Amino acid sequence: MTTGATTLPSTSASPTALRLWTRARGVTLALVLLLAGAVTLAALQSDTRRGALDPRSADPYGSRATAELLADRGVSTRVVTTLAEARAAARPDTTLLVAAPDLLTERRQRDLHTAITGSGGRTVLVAPSGWSVGTLAPGVTADPANSRGSALSPDCALPAARRAGTAETGGIRYTTRHLDADKCYPSERLATLLRIPDPTGGGDTVVLGAPDILYNDRLDEQGNASLALQLLGSRSHLVWYLPSLSDTSATDPDDEKSFFDLLPSGWLWGTLQLFVAAALAALWRARRLGPLVPEKLPVAIRASETVEGRARLYRKADARDRAADALRSTTRTRLAPLLGVPVTQAHTPETLVPALSAHLHGDGQSLHFLLFGPPPGDDAALIALADQLDALEREVRRP
């Protein structure tokens, strides 16, 4: 066994904490400033900015001006965001405005239509497309082509439209099979505003092709304000429904589906085919099973270099216990054949120590401490242990 007490200078390739901070402090500072700016802007704008068509918003596309003008005329405005609240608001003295009908699922559209039918109140649907208008207003169909112009003339007998005059209702165009419907603000003979009476309850449904007349920055143009106030102010209460995708008030537990239920069958078959193809490719490219084939190392490494490298690793990890255990285990393995002890029992103190004591005529307790004792407490003790093990092996080999 070869040991040496010479200490080689150790070098570390891992950067220190100070070096890491020096390299990353610029990027870290920029990220902190960016995060602080985003939080500040969010805090400043959280109380003022709301969504489009929100009667609480003073933004250009909000509708706060409409709500305030209605309040001056004695009409109260209440904002709701759930289907349950919207259904409860369907009463004869209430106008229910649905700001974004297309956000409602088909089931919620049917539930809302059931609630407003026969309620005696007015329902205003703002720019519903073909996805929602057929359910919320049966008998009405949205044309695929929108109106080319925004400001249109009423050209109908509806008193509110005739008093308002030209208004910016140009948007989605509608056709209806209801003969008693008011078809106003036509664009190429298709109406952009419909009023459909409800013969069962005395109420009506207004389908508005564009939300422009409700925006803050468009309210003072043309006859937008007059038309908006007349459509929304016919009842003493206005409930402004802002549908939300997070609304769970109408969730049916029977309709809940797992992730795999939402995947179409074609994706499942496609995924299965990909797995089969990947398995075939793996079998095609895999090596044939067989015995291990020894390969020559590309570079010959001397045993002394391996021992020195492992010793440095032990020292760097402060693993004196593992180093001592390796030295003792190797010594016991080499001594066992010399003493006539099977190698399988070389690490059994009850077998190895008595045989070694009989061979050397020495103290069994000291030999037990040397071969099976506790790990050394410092590097000097580890070196001393290595020297003692070398001396013991030389003494056993001595003829």
Steps between C-alpha positions, in 0.01 A plus 500: 500500500637837401430801717652842518482792735569761234210743469422622150330838452134454423319714246125551474322556171174607667450879524459658840188681610673836451586415140147384428356822643748710299396329178127499560440823687423699183236258379359461852470876545324537164250226590430657838438843342274345235297312762470809719377706203241238406369481857481879523308533173262223599434666836438841340269369231315230692240744632444696180524261208220255434374305202318625194128579540541518878269770645757560776781577256597850386725365224415587137339159451327498837138599559512713813358805321193301394440383858531854636257642244252227588545577871410865430172372356423284801616166357716295738782289354625182664787287368479121523753242386325166559220327316308447823486875563402570140214249513375646827496847342243404233202704623243732339662815646853406392707531184760223474799589283726211396832661410674199340250227408759299312683422828207294619501128435209346315356361823517842670343665199204264525468560876507877452244487219268292719526760776427804281214341306172626643674717765345820366832685504732612223813311397774676300752276323815689400651378170412129526641293216344199334637287784272651763222700335306194379469371859447826687265639234342208311401585147790745452798421277828692476628575151863396435586841350505804726375845412736710292411826673461579869263801497161393366151650475214342699262434207244330728192581709660442842445825696836483677685467170303775330569742786871414510551528125832394351705286736810284483337159506685363199652162578341157486190481281199285581201340336191375681187304429297697756250704301431743786869580562631855457785491249703818540822652367520279193820447307438359153146404607616309807430651843770578755244554777202276568226531759308176539184516717430215743131413459501282813605760754481848355876547494736513203851413385727755331781368283769765446753438225781717642596626849617843377202694634592389854869600495613806693689652208215446251203597712501865386506418128196484273192387692685240703417644842131538421469147366694348792294683762169404341594134457636465854276743682156358425493334845594638840777244557787400274698181568828499309611140450872453431543127427814344639678180405561435870128493582420168667144579608353298214746212503331161483701224672373255237663712229846491659742306286852385553793603286484177296126548438576832335752346259348393168535137403732589212762633742491181704547280194774729375684482832474121500646487150788723610578266790496199267726678253740601779513140628573365151771762448657407835502130409647581160779716637568303819810285524472125490497333840813300573806465727696808599794576274810639671632817342843649534520831676594783266755628754706294745479638854765402749386345826687761701304778332172325577595457866612862524183627334276301733700617800449861397128442468488349849696794639284758326185335640664464844412130481762355735259229606460369145873525433582308819238237421647453152853459641389251766280301262779463245750397768261239643439357151874459438578358846231230498666265243835541678341382828300215348167679549243490218458832325127488571582519874773762471273770638380295798695599814427169679683310226775734377631644830567164678684367193709816478580492874612137478723582203666802657472395864367848571223672688163427341341816641749733331466310173121525522526876558737534203290301250147569625531813713323835471589753229794736569425845633732700272728468197806426712324206663393375157861507377613321813234234445623444144860460623394253771303292250803491264722389787255230603482358148880500465534318830251232396677450166840474668622138480 
